[in-house]
């Protein structure tokens, strides 16, 4: 996520976007399709409709997906991953619905 492109966002907002994007990349790589849907719905619900925000999430997703593949990590247990997704969505809500 290019901080210079998101100059209007706070550090907390950028971190929240990067985190949700990272989790989305893992969800895609691990075929946790229900979690991909949950993340997408939360982004549509809570993020302002600005292309730069969507691009930031997409960039973080792509990086996470590729990093996950290259390092050969194992997919996290769905229960733990679900809790991480829920926490990340809560953070998006806090940072963008003020």
C-alpha positions, 0 to 999 in steps of 0.5 A, spaced: 500 500 500 503 506 497 502 511 503 503 517 498 497 515 495 493 515 501 495 521 504 489 523 506 488 517 510 490 516 517 496 511 519 490 507 523 486 507 516 492 505 512 494 499 517 487 497 517 486 497 509 493 493 509 491 488 514 484 486 511 488 486 504 493 481 507 487 477 510 484 477 503 490 474 500 490 468 505 483 467 504 484 467 496 490 462 497 487 458 502 480 457 498 476 460 504 471 463 499 466 464 505 471 469 508 473 472 501 465 474 501 465 476 508 471 481 507 468 484 500 461 485 504 465 489 509 469 493 505 463 495 501 459 497 507 464 501 511 469 504 506 468 510 502 467 509 495 474 511 493 478 508 488 484 509 491 482 505 497 479 499 493 486 499 490 490 499 496 486 493 499 487 490 492 495 491 492 495 488 499 491 482 497 496 481 491 502 482 495 499 477 501 497 472 496 504 472 492 508 472 499 504 466 502 505 462 495 512 463 495 514 462 502 510 455 502 506 457 509 500 452 511 493 455 511 491 457 518 486 453 522 479 456 519 477 458 527 483 462 528 483 465 521 475 467 522 477 471 529 482 475 525 477 476 519 472 479 524 477 483 528 480 486 522 473 488 519 471 491 526 478 495 525 475 497 518 469 499 521 472 503 527 477 507 522 472 509 517 465 510 520 467 515 525 
